[in-house]
Amino acid sequence: MVSTTIETLSQIEAARQPLRVEDCVLAVVDIQERLLPPIFEKERLVKNSQLLVRLAGLLSLPVVVSTQYAKGLGPTVPDILSLLPAGTNPVDKLEFGCFGNGEFCSAISVLSGRNTLLVCGMETHICVMQTVLGALNQGMKVHVAADAVSSRTKLNWRLGLERMSAAGAVMSSTEMMMYELMGKSGTAVFKEMLQYLK
């Protein structure tokens, strides 16, 4: 009972804390050419992931990208790949959860002081969920853009979101994350992003 209360308080605290640019890393999980076609509301997933990647570039937010067995499932889709900062090389993995992969863990560990993982990608109930659980078990705070993740079925998308929420991740939306990170209107970043938010 005591441990459940502590976990609940920790979840409440994570949800109350505003996102701060200097704390965050964006993880783009497995948005790949051969995986994308059967995904539920795939256009929404790609569009919202693009928004997050664009904002990350404008705010100099680190972006860590993964692919699942790229040799068989193809590279990151061009719509996302073309927006990534120069020199961003996706971490290719066989593990479903990114934190089971040494190269991914190394990419996160060099970003000292960044303790909050923002997540988009697919599939919600497999690679995204296992990545989120891995981040939480590493002591990171995690915010999932519920409208920038998906699965092949609506049921698995919803179940994945529920499991991550129950585990302590903060469920968010692309716009919630973006406006929280931008903080106010009138800035150069806000003006640049506004054209994509209409």
Steps between C-alpha positions, in 0.01 A plus 500: 500500500778744597690424179183554293447837669861603430464399133173694471659809654794465261259487202314807624828686548618410147171624353518825699853592395511711183722376220830686479698502177829444682368177658354334190604252232270396215490128417365411155430127512492282188303713252609286206399454139386138515339526843290808424236389242271298735526745793175642642472872411852499356461848347433643847804323642734629226362855504529534878842337513615748235376787720699368796816451291466852350462654845792298634717644222395858577558454875826304457338209681694174457321241286575128525351289222464123490422245231397139549708271276533755219639238261161326498261781596656791316641835615323782682233646269627792287238738646675468837857434385511821295425711810764351727807706588803432278705211630209325672549128447215274609596230748412168339391234746360152530370561853141623519571740786763761415651483849592137437742626233847612608545754220168669583586509872837657415331764283278594796773484766724757327217755529584576861242690698214404269259295707175521301424286197237620253377211288340457158501199269366150460375254588340634816449164669839350409810711432361829633366342820813297568716809437287704741522230769877488449530878540284498814709217645812713432344774714404729214177697479306407188238690300328313218334692216189280477412643158854441366510129581292219352464128434350283229173487693315762700464256790875444532563875474259564788628211712858619450406850617320360805795279600750786467277730702459236772879461509551871570542663160320829441251477214511813292427621148723653237353847553520470880871421475568767241325788672653401834850498352447827310366665815361815339392656174686771313836323493687409182441130573126554549474700177689232308282218638170684457490430126497125574238523776219653295 
